[in-house]
Amino acid sequence: DYWKEIQGGTYSHPRIGECVNHLLELGAYGAGQSSWGPALYGLVEGDKQANQLLKTMDEYLNEGDNTGSAFITSVDNIGAKITED
């Protein structure tokens, strides 16, 4: 809610808030908006749950006139590394 006044709400668009809530309802243990959006994320444990959530979210993102895509990735808590050749 820190940027709520600047971006016009908790999320950059009401649909993102709906998607975050949907992710949590589907069992994600965490969900949110990445920076200023429009990307959002859901955190799950394991490939099985990730694949189930992916299928459901892909359908949800493309209901009616809406368009969107979902994909699975892993987290990296190490960050960038600079190496010399």
Secondary structure, DSSP 8 states (H G I E B T S, - for coil): -TTHHHHTSSSSSHHHHHHHHHHHHTT-SEEEE-TTSS-EEEE-SSHHHHHHHHHHHHHHHTSTT-----------SS-------
